[in-house]
Amino acid sequence: MKITKQKSKKLRRTDIYQSTFLTPTTFMARQGKTVYISKEFHQKLSQLVFMLGNGKLTLADYLHNLLQHHFDDFGSDMKILYDKTKTPDF
């Protein structure tokens, strides 16, 4: 059975997603801080982590990976915006 280019590309994207977001971390949730999210997001994310994490992933792991990726991708942009809003010291 031939795998089309589009299917192959989708498979690679899912592999990248899995290796980026669905991998356990060394982060210990009890050493972090409480963060509140909507009930809807909590249900969706909990189900995603349960179904795709194979029992080796916590919601804290997933959120850690998600935020790490966000900061890696947008950290320099965030710094530029932050620097623009800083007021001069007197």
N, CA, C and O atoms as CSV, one atom per row, in Angstrom:
chain,resi,resn,atom,element,x,y,z
A,1,MET,N,N,0.835,-1.181,0.000
A,1,MET,CA,C,0.000,0.000,0.000
A,1,MET,C,C,0.876,1.239,0.000
A,1,MET,O,O,1.771,1.380,0.833
A,2,LYS,N,N,0.612,2.131,-0.937
A,2,LYS,CA,C,1.391,3.352,-1.043
A,2,LYS,C,C,0.878,4.403,-0.069
A,2,LYS,O,O,-0.326,4.573,0.120
A,3,ILE,N,N,1.822,5.095,0.537
A,3,ILE,CA,C,1.451,6.232,1.374
A,3,ILE,C,C,1.652,7.481,0.528
A,3,ILE,O,O,2.746,7.742,0.027
A,4,THR,N,N,0.586,8.239,0.381
A,4,THR,CA,C,0.689,9.450,-0.423
A,4,THR,C,C,1.540,10.470,0.308
A,4,THR,O,O,1.785,10.359,1.509
A,5,LYS,N,N,1.992,11.482,-0.455
A,5,LYS,CA,C,2.818,12.534,0.112
A,5,LYS,C,C,2.084,13.250,1.245
A,5,LYS,O,O,2.677,13.559,2.278
A,6,GLN,N,N,0.807,13.506,1.048
A,6,GLN,CA,C,0.015,14.210,2.047
A,6,GLN,C,C,-0.110,13.380,3.324
A,6,GLN,O,O,0.013,13.919,4.423
A,7,LYS,N,N,-0.351,12.087,3.191
A,7,LYS,CA,C,-0.451,11.214,4.361
A,7,LYS,C,C,0.889,11.131,5.068
A,7,LYS,O,O,0.947,11.139,6.298
A,8,SER,N,N,1.957,11.051,4.307
A,8,SER,CA,C,3.292,10.987,4.881
A,8,SER,C,C,3.603,12.262,5.665
A,8,SER,O,O,4.189,12.208,6.746
A,9,LYS,N,N,3.206,13.402,5.114
A,9,LYS,CA,C,3.427,14.684,5.779
A,9,LYS,C,C,2.627,14.744,7.081
A,9,LYS,O,O,3.124,15.237,8.093
A,10,LYS,N,N,1.386,14.242,7.057
A,10,LYS,CA,C,0.561,14.223,8.266
A,10,LYS,C,C,1.185,13.328,9.325
A,10,LYS,O,O,1.184,13.669,10.508
A,11,LEU,N,N,1.718,12.189,8.908
A,11,LEU,CA,C,2.363,11.288,9.854
A,11,LEU,C,C,3.565,11.967,10.505
A,11,LEU,O,O,3.763,11.850,11.714
A,12,ARG,N,N,4.355,12.664,9.725
A,12,ARG,CA,C,5.507,13.373,10.283
A,12,ARG,C,C,5.054,14.443,11.263
A,12,ARG,O,O,5.662,14.615,12.320
A,13,ARG,N,N,3.989,15.164,10.923
A,13,ARG,CA,C,3.475,16.209,11.823
A,13,ARG,C,C,3.000,15.601,13.138
A,13,ARG,O,O,3.234,16.170,14.204
A,14,THR,N,N,2.347,14.469,13.071
A,14,THR,CA,C,1.885,13.842,14.309
A,14,THR,C,C,3.063,13.314,15.123
A,14,THR,O,O,3.034,13.357,16.353
A,15,ASP,N,N,4.094,12.819,14.451
A,15,ASP,CA,C,5.302,12.383,15.154
A,15,ASP,C,C,5.963,13.566,15.865
A,15,ASP,O,O,6.400,13.449,17.010
A,16,ILE,N,N,6.030,14.692,15.180
A,16,ILE,CA,C,6.615,15.896,15.770
A,16,ILE,C,C,5.782,16.353,16.960
A,16,ILE,O,O,6.325,16.704,18.008
A,17,TYR,N,N,4.464,16.347,16.797
A,17,TYR,CA,C,3.586,16.750,17.895
A,17,TYR,C,C,3.798,15.841,19.104
A,17,TYR,O,O,3.926,16.306,20.236
A,18,GLN,N,N,3.832,14.563,18.841
A,18,GLN,CA,C,3.991,13.604,19.933
A,18,GLN,C,C,5.323,13.795,20.643
A,18,GLN,O,O,5.364,13.808,21.873
A,19,SER,N,N,6.397,13.943,19.908
A,19,SER,CA,C,7.708,14.083,20.545
A,19,SER,C,C,7.877,15.437,21.230
A,19,SER,O,O,8.666,15.565,22.166
A,20,THR,N,N,7.140,16.447,20.768
A,20,THR,CA,C,7.243,17.778,21.364
A,20,THR,C,C,6.380,17.922,22.604
A,20,THR,O,O,6.834,18.462,23.613
A,21,PHE,N,N,5.150,17.449,22.547
A,21,PHE,CA,C,4.197,17.726,23.610
A,21,PHE,C,C,3.809,16.531,24.469
A,21,PHE,O,O,3.413,16.704,25.622
A,22,LEU,N,N,3.913,15.345,23.936
A,22,LEU,CA,C,3.411,14.169,24.649
A,22,LEU,C,C,4.531,13.318,25.222
A,22,LEU,O,O,4.485,12.089,25.154
A,23,THR,N,N,5.528,13.969,25.781
A,23,THR,CA,C,6.629,13.260,26.414
A,23,THR,C,C,6.716,13.681,27.881
A,23,THR,O,O,6.561,14.861,28.194
A,24,PRO,N,N,6.959,12.746,28.762
A,24,PRO,CA,C,7.087,13.091,30.178
A,24,PRO,C,C,8.253,14.045,30.415
A,24,PRO,O,O,9.233,14.043,29.670
A,25,THR,N,N,8.134,14.850,31.453
A,25,THR,CA,C,9.193,15.785,31.820
A,25,THR,C,C,9.688,15.426,33.217
A,25,THR,O,O,9.182,14.504,33.856
A,26,THR,N,N,10.670,16.162,33.667
A,26,THR,CA,C,11.157,15.979,35.033
A,26,THR,C,C,10.447,16.924,35.992
A,26,THR,O,O,10.719,16.922,37.193
A,27,PHE,N,N,9.532,17.734,35.455
A,27,PHE,CA,C,8.801,18.705,36.273
A,27,PHE,C,C,7.914,17.986,37.284
A,27,PHE,O,O,7.189,17.056,36.931
A,28,MET,N,N,7.975,18.414,38.524
A,28,MET,CA,C,7.140,17.862,39.582
A,28,MET,C,C,6.050,18.882,39.887
A,28,MET,O,O,6.340,19.972,40.381
A,29,ALA,N,N,4.801,18.537,39.597
A,29,ALA,CA,C,3.691,19.477,39.734
A,29,ALA,C,C,3.591,20.042,41.149
A,29,ALA,O,O,3.246,21.210,41.328
A,30,ARG,N,N,3.885,19.235,42.135
A,30,ARG,CA,C,3.748,19.723,43.512
A,30,ARG,C,C,4.789,20.790,43.853
A,30,ARG,O,O,4.667,21.461,44.878
A,31,GLN,N,N,5.807,20.954,43.011
A,31,GLN,CA,C,6.808,21.996,43.229
A,31,GLN,C,C,6.481,23.265,42.441
A,31,GLN,O,O,7.238,24.235,42.478
A,32,GLY,N,N,5.367,23.255,41.740
A,32,GLY,CA,C,4.971,24.401,40.933
A,32,GLY,C,C,3.947,25.257,41.643
A,32,GLY,O,O,3.851,25.248,42.871
A,33,LYS,N,N,3.191,25.988,40.868
A,33,LYS,CA,C,2.154,26.879,41.374
A,33,LYS,C,C,0.814,26.476,40.776
A,33,LYS,O,O,0.752,25.856,39.715
A,34,THR,N,N,-0.251,26.835,41.470
A,34,THR,CA,C,-1.591,26.574,40.977
A,34,THR,C,C,-1.930,27.555,39.866
A,34,THR,O,O,-1.684,28.755,39.985
A,35,VAL,N,N,-2.494,27.033,38.788
A,35,VAL,CA,C,-2.951,27.860,37.674
A,35,VAL,C,C,-4.372,27.435,37.358
A,35,VAL,O,O,-4.677,26.243,37.328
A,36,TYR,N,N,-5.237,28.399,37.125
A,36,TYR,CA,C,-6.631,28.093,36.844
A,36,TYR,C,C,-6.895,28.176,35.350
A,36,TYR,O,O,-6.504,29.134,34.683
A,37,ILE,N,N,-7.569,27.150,34.838
A,37,ILE,CA,C,-8.002,27.143,33.442
A,37,ILE,C,C,-9.492,26.808,33.431
A,37,ILE,O,O,-10.042,26.320,34.418
A,38,SER,N,N,-10.122,27.077,32.306
A,38,SER,CA,C,-11.553,26.816,32.222
A,38,SER,C,C,-11.827,25.310,32.349
A,38,SER,O,O,-10.980,24.475,32.030
A,39,LYS,N,N,-13.011,25.000,32.813
A,39,LYS,CA,C,-13.422,23.604,32.963
A,39,LYS,C,C,-13.373,22.895,31.605
A,39,LYS,O,O,-12.967,21.737,31.514
A,40,GLU,N,N,-13.788,23.601,30.562
A,40,GLU,CA,C,-13.795,23.031,29.210
A,40,GLU,C,C,-12.383,22.640,28.777
A,40,GLU,O,O,-12.177,21.533,28.280
A,41,PHE,N,N,-11.398,23.542,28.959
A,41,PHE,CA,C,-10.024,23.227,28.586
A,41,PHE,C,C,-9.476,22.092,29.446
A,41,PHE,O,O,-8.764,21.223,28.944
A,42,HIS,N,N,-9.798,22.096,30.720
A,42,HIS,CA,C,-9.304,21.051,31.613
A,42,HIS,C,C,-9.803,19.683,31.162
A,42,HIS,O,O,-9.039,18.718,31.138
A,43,GLN,N,N,-11.082,19.598,30.806
A,43,GLN,CA,C,-11.642,18.329,30.350
A,43,GLN,C,C,-10.981,17.868,29.059
A,43,GLN,O,O,-10.606,16.702,28.933
A,44,LYS,N,N,-10.836,18.780,28.096
A,44,LYS,CA,C,-10.225,18.417,26.810
A,44,LYS,C,C,-8.773,17.980,26.983
A,44,LYS,O,O,-8.346,16.970,26.424
A,45,LEU,N,N,-8.024,18.751,27.762
A,45,LEU,CA,C,-6.607,18.435,27.943
A,45,LEU,C,C,-6.424,17.149,28.741
A,45,LEU,O,O,-5.549,16.340,28.431
A,46,SER,N,N,-7.240,16.964,29.759
A,46,SER,CA,C,-7.148,15.731,30.554
A,46,SER,C,C,-7.427,14.501,29.697
A,46,SER,O,O,-6.748,13.482,29.819
A,47,GLN,N,N,-8.422,14.605,28.838
A,47,GLN,CA,C,-8.750,13.487,27.956
A,47,GLN,C,C,-7.612,13.234,26.966
A,47,GLN,O,O,-7.242,12.085,26.725
A,48,LEU,N,N,-7.062,14.296,26.399
A,48,LEU,CA,C,-5.942,14.173,25.459
A,48,LEU,C,C,-4.756,13.490,26.129
A,48,LEU,O,O,-4.181,12.551,25.579
A,49,VAL,N,N,-4.395,13.965,27.311
A,49,VAL,CA,C,-3.250,13.406,28.034
A,49,VAL,C,C,-3.502,11.946,28.395
A,49,VAL,O,O,-2.612,11.106,28.265
A,50,PHE,N,N,-4.715,11.646,28.848
A,50,PHE,CA,C,-5.046,10.269,29.219
A,50,PHE,C,C,-4.975,9.342,28.010
A,50,PHE,O,O,-4.383,8.265,28.083
A,51,MET,N,N,-5.573,9.757,26.909
A,51,MET,CA,C,-5.657,8.900,25.729
A,51,MET,C,C,-4.315,8.752,25.012
A,51,MET,O,O,-3.980,7.660,24.553
A,52,LEU,N,N,-3.555,9.823,24.911
A,52,LEU,CA,C,-2.336,9.789,24.114
A,52,LEU,C,C,-1.058,9.635,24.925
A,52,LEU,O,O,0.001,9.342,24.369
A,53,GLY,N,N,-1.152,9.829,26.230
A,53,GLY,CA,C,0.041,9.767,27.066
A,53,GLY,C,C,0.409,8.383,27.549
A,53,GLY,O,O,1.427,8.206,28.218
A,54,ASN,N,N,-0.404,7.407,27.220
A,54,ASN,CA,C,-0.121,6.006,27.588
A,54,ASN,C,C,0.171,5.825,29.075
A,54,ASN,O,O,0.969,4.966,29.449
A,55,GLY,N,N,-0.460,6.616,29.912
A,55,GLY,CA,C,-0.269,6.483,31.351
A,55,GLY,C,C,1.056,6.991,31.865
A,55,GLY,O,O,1.346,6.862,33.054
A,56,LYS,N,N,1.869,7.569,30.994
A,56,LYS,CA,C,3.198,8.038,31.382
A,56,LYS,C,C,3.281,9.566,31.406
A,56,LYS,O,O,4.342,10.131,31.672
A,57,LEU,N,N,2.175,10.217,31.132
A,57,LEU,CA,C,2.167,11.674,30.994
A,57,LEU,C,C,1.126,12.268,31.924
A,57,LEU,O,O,0.028,11.732,32.073
A,58,THR,N,N,1.484,13.379,32.548
A,58,THR,CA,C,0.527,14.079,33.391
A,58,THR,C,C,0.079,15.356,32.674
A,58,THR,O,O,0.703,15.795,31.708
A,59,LEU,N,N,-0.986,15.924,33.154
A,59,LEU,CA,C,-1.440,17.199,32.609
A,59,LEU,C,C,-0.362,18.262,32.815
A,59,LEU,O,O,-0.158,19.114,31.951
A,60,ALA,N,N,0.324,18.217,33.949
A,60,ALA,CA,C,1.419,19.156,34.213
A,60,ALA,C,C,2.547,18.989,33.190
A,60,ALA,O,O,3.127,19.980,32.746
A,61,ASP,N,N,2.865,17.741,32.812
A,61,ASP,CA,C,3.883,17.500,31.776
A,61,ASP,C,C,3.470,18.151,30.458
A,61,ASP,O,O,4.255,18.851,29.819
A,62,TYR,N,N,2.236,17.907,30.075
A,62,TYR,CA,C,1.742,18.436,28.799
A,62,TYR,C,C,1.798,19.965,28.792
A,62,TYR,O,O,2.278,20.568,27.832
A,63,LEU,N,N,1.312,20.583,29.854
A,63,LEU,CA,C,1.323,22.044,29.915
A,63,LEU,C,C,2.745,22.591,29.955
A,63,LEU,O,O,3.028,23.629,29.357
A,64,HIS,N,N,3.638,21.902,30.654
A,64,HIS,CA,C,5.043,22.313,30.677
A,64,HIS,C,C,5.633,22.292,29.262
A,64,HIS,O,O,6.284,23.248,28.841
A,65,ASN,N,N,5.400,21.207,28.542
A,65,ASN,CA,C,5.901,21.092,27.166
A,65,ASN,C,C,5.295,22.155,26.259
A,65,ASN,O,O,5.991,22.752,25.438
A,66,LEU,N,N,4.011,22.383,26.409
A,66,LEU,CA,C,3.309,23.380,25.602
A,66,LEU,C,C,3.884,24.770,25.836
A,66,LEU,O,O,4.166,25.497,24.883
A,67,LEU,N,N,4.057,25.139,27.095
A,67,LEU,CA,C,4.593,26.461,27.418
A,67,LEU,C,C,6.059,26.584,27.031
A,67,LEU,O,O,6.486,27.644,26.573
A,68,GLN,N,N,6.838,25.521,27.205
A,68,GLN,CA,C,8.246,25.567,26.800
A,68,GLN,C,C,8.360,25.832,25.306
A,68,GLN,O,O,9.179,26.642,24.872
A,69,HIS,N,N,7.543,25.153,24.531
A,69,HIS,CA,C,7.540,25.339,23.083
A,69,HIS,C,C,7.149,26.780,22.731
A,69,HIS,O,O,7.759,27.398,21.858
A,70,HIS,N,N,6.140,27.305,23.410
A,70,HIS,CA,C,5.682,28.672,23.174
A,70,HIS,C,C,6.802,29.673,23.481
A,70,HIS,O,O,7.059,30.579,22.688
A,71,PHE,N,N,7.463,29.511,24.622
A,71,PHE,CA,C,8.549,30.421,24.970
A,71,PHE,C,C,9.736,30.275,24.020
A,71,PHE,O,O,10.382,31.267,23.683
A,72,ASP,N,N,10.026,29.058,23.588
A,72,ASP,CA,C,11.107,28.856,22.615
A,72,ASP,C,C,10.794,29.570,21.300
A,72,ASP,O,O,11.669,30.198,20.706
A,73,ASP,N,N,9.544,29.469,20.850
A,73,ASP,CA,C,9.158,30.066,19.572
A,73,ASP,C,C,8.970,31.582,19.642
A,73,ASP,O,O,9.313,32.295,18.698
A,74,PHE,N,N,8.434,32.068,20.742
A,74,PHE,CA,C,8.044,33.476,20.807
A,74,PHE,C,C,8.773,34.276,21.874
A,74,PHE,O,O,8.448,35.443,22.091
A,75,GLY,N,N,9.738,33.685,22.537
A,75,GLY,CA,C,10.445,34.370,23.624
A,75,GLY,C,C,11.074,35.679,23.207
A,75,GLY,O,O,10.970,36.671,23.928
A,76,SER,N,N,11.728,35.702,22.055
A,76,SER,CA,C,12.379,36.949,21.619
A,76,SER,C,C,11.338,38.020,21.293
A,76,SER,O,O,11.561,39.198,21.572
A,77,ASP,N,N,10.202,37.625,20.705
A,77,ASP,CA,C,9.127,38.586,20.428
A,77,ASP,C,C,8.536,39.114,21.732
A,77,ASP,O,O,8.233,40.300,21.854
A,78,MET,N,N,8.379,38.231,22.686
A,78,MET,CA,C,7.835,38.634,23.980
A,78,MET,C,C,8.766,39.636,24.663
A,78,MET,O,O,8.308,40.598,25.280
A,79,LYS,N,N,10.072,39.404,24.546
A,79,LYS,CA,C,11.045,40.315,25.153
A,79,LYS,C,C,10.983,41.689,24.496
A,79,LYS,O,O,11.043,42.708,25.183
A,80,ILE,N,N,10.865,41.724,23.184
A,80,ILE,CA,C,10.756,43.002,22.475
A,80,ILE,C,C,9.528,43.767,22.947
A,80,ILE,O,O,9.613,44.960,23.241
A,81,LEU,N,N,8.388,43.088,23.022
A,81,LEU,CA,C,7.158,43.740,23.487
A,81,LEU,C,C,7.292,44.192,24.936
A,81,LEU,O,O,6.836,45.278,25.295
A,82,TYR,N,N,7.907,43.374,25.757
A,82,TYR,CA,C,8.105,43.728,27.155
A,82,TYR,C,C,8.985,44.971,27.274
A,82,TYR,O,O,8.678,45.893,28.030
A,83,ASP,N,N,10.087,44.981,26.514
A,83,ASP,CA,C,11.010,46.126,26.563
A,83,ASP,C,C,10.331,47.418,26.111
A,83,ASP,O,O,10.657,48.497,26.604
A,84,LYS,N,N,9.397,47.310,25.182
A,84,LYS,CA,C,8.663,48.489,24.698
A,84,LYS,C,C,7.772,49.083,25.780
A,84,LYS,O,O,7.522,50.288,25.784
A,85,THR,N,N,7.290,48.244,26.702
A,85,THR,CA,C,6.358,48.724,27.716
A,85,THR,C,C,7.045,49.167,28.993
A,85,THR,O,O,6.404,49.755,29.864
A,86,LYS,N,N,8.323,48.901,29.122
A,86,LYS,CA,C,9.043,49.302,30.338
A,86,LYS,C,C,9.106,50.817,30.400
A,86,LYS,O,O,9.352,51.484,29.395
A,87,THR,N,N,8.884,51.347,31.584
A,87,THR,CA,C,8.999,52.793,31.774
A,87,THR,C,C,10.421,53.103,32.233
A,87,THR,O,O,11.034,52.305,32.941
A,88,PRO,N,N,10.940,54.252,31.834
A,88,PRO,CA,C,12.308,54.583,32.263
A,88,PRO,C,C,12.380,54.775,33.779
A,88,PRO,O,O,11.458,55.297,34.405
A,89,ASP,N,N,13.496,54.341,34.340
A,89,ASP,CA,C,13.701,54.507,35.785
A,89,ASP,C,C,13.997,55.967,36.079
A,89,ASP,O,O,14.665,56.641,35.296
A,90,PHE,N,N,13.505,56.449,37.198
A,90,PHE,CA,C,13.776,57.840,37.603
A,90,PHE,C,C,14.767,57.882,38.704
A,90,PHE,O,O,15.120,58.962,39.176
